[in-house]
């Protein structure tokens, strides 16, 4: 059974930094894309960043480009999201996700089959 577990959320002041982790289990981690999405209060879930199975390709939403960095350690079955220069509008529940099929690099939320439980990130002004 595939499981994704996020950790690392919390409360931070604007301009600060946080790092999120996504620990995966249940299948061969190194063959699946991992993405981060977020859901701000009262809004729909939105794409944040994606990293390919080998880690050689990344993609970011324009709103986080230059501030967030996605990475992965396939030996540890873990993906990360480093968030710098945080803004109040980054406040959301952050989810990691993975598609059902290996060797795909989707971005659309509907293309992701497995999701973590989410971790709250709150940025105060």
C-alpha positions in Angstrom: 0.0 0.0 0.0 1.4 3.3 -1.1 1.8 5.9 1.7 3.0 9.5 1.7 3.6 11.3 5.0 4.4 15.0 5.1 6.1 16.7 8.0 7.8 20.0 8.8 4.9 22.5 8.6 4.4 25.2 11.2 4.1 28.9 12.0 6.7 31.3 10.6 7.0 35.0 10.1 6.9 36.6 6.7 10.4 36.4 5.2 11.2 33.3 7.1 11.9 29.8 5.9 10.5 26.3 6.4 11.4 22.9 5.0 8.8 20.2 4.4 9.5 16.5 4.0 7.5 13.7 2.3 8.3 10.2 3.3 7.1 7.5 0.9 6.6 3.8 1.3 4.8 0.9 -0.5 6.5 1.0 -3.9 9.7 1.8 -5.7 10.1 5.5 -4.9 12.8 6.1 -7.4 10.5 5.5 -10.4 7.7 8.0 -9.6 7.4 11.7 -9.9 6.7 13.6 -6.6 4.8 16.9 -6.5 3.8 19.4 -3.9 0.4 21.0 -3.9 -1.2 23.4 -1.5 -4.7 24.4 -0.6 -5.1 27.9 0.9 -8.1 28.5 3.1 -11.3 28.6 1.1 -9.5 28.0 -2.2 -8.9 25.0 -4.5 -5.8 22.9 -4.3 -3.0 24.3 -6.5 0.2 23.0 -8.0 3.5 24.2 -6.2 6.4 22.1 -7.6 7.2 18.8 -9.2 10.4 16.7 -9.4 10.9 13.8 -11.8 11.7 10.3 -10.6 15.5 10.7 -11.1 15.5 14.3 -9.8 16.9 15.8 -13.0 13.8 17.7 -13.9 11.9 20.2 -11.8 9.0 22.5 -12.4 7.5 25.3 -10.2 4.4 27.5 -10.1 5.2 31.1 -11.0 4.2 32.2 -7.5 7.0 30.2 -5.8 9.7 30.3 -8.5 13.0 31.5 -7.1 11.8 31.1 -3.5 11.0 27.4 -3.2 13.2 24.4 -4.0 12.0 20.8 -4.5 14.5 18.0 -4.1 14.5 14.2 -3.4 16.7 11.6 -1.9 15.8 8.3 -3.5 18.0 6.4 -1.1 15.8 7.7 1.8 12.5 7.5 -0.1 11.9 11.1 0.8 11.2 14.3 -1.1 11.6 17.8 0.3 10.3 21.3 -0.3 12.5 24.1 0.9 10.6 27.4 1.2 12.4 30.7 1.6 11.2 34.3 1.7 7.8 33.1 2.8 4.8 35.4 2.4 1.4 35.4 4.1 -0.2 34.3 0.8 1.9 31.0 1.1 -0.4 30.1 4.0 -2.0 26.8 3.1 -2.1 23.1 3.8 0.7 21.5 1.8 0.4 18.1 0.3 2.8 15.8 -1.4 1.5 13.6 -4.2 2.5 10.9 -6.6 0.9 9.5 -9.8 -0.2 5.9 -10.2 2.0 5.3 -13.2 5.8 5.3 -13.1 7.9 7.5 -15.3 5.3 10.2 -15.9 5.7 13.9 -15.0 2.2 15.2 -14.6 1.2 18.6 -13.1 -2.5 18.5 -13.1 -4.0 17.6 -9.7 -6.3 15.0 -11.3 -3.3 13.0 -12.6 -2.1 12.2 -9.1 -3.4 9.1 -7.4 -1.6 9.1 -4.0 -1.7 11.9 -1.5 -0.3 12.6 1.9 -2.5 13.8 4.8 -1.2 17.4 4.5 0.8 19.7 6.7 -0.2 23.2 7.7 2.0 26.1 6.9 1.1 29.5 8.3 3.0 32.6 7.5 2.2 35.6 9.7 2.7 39.2 8.5 
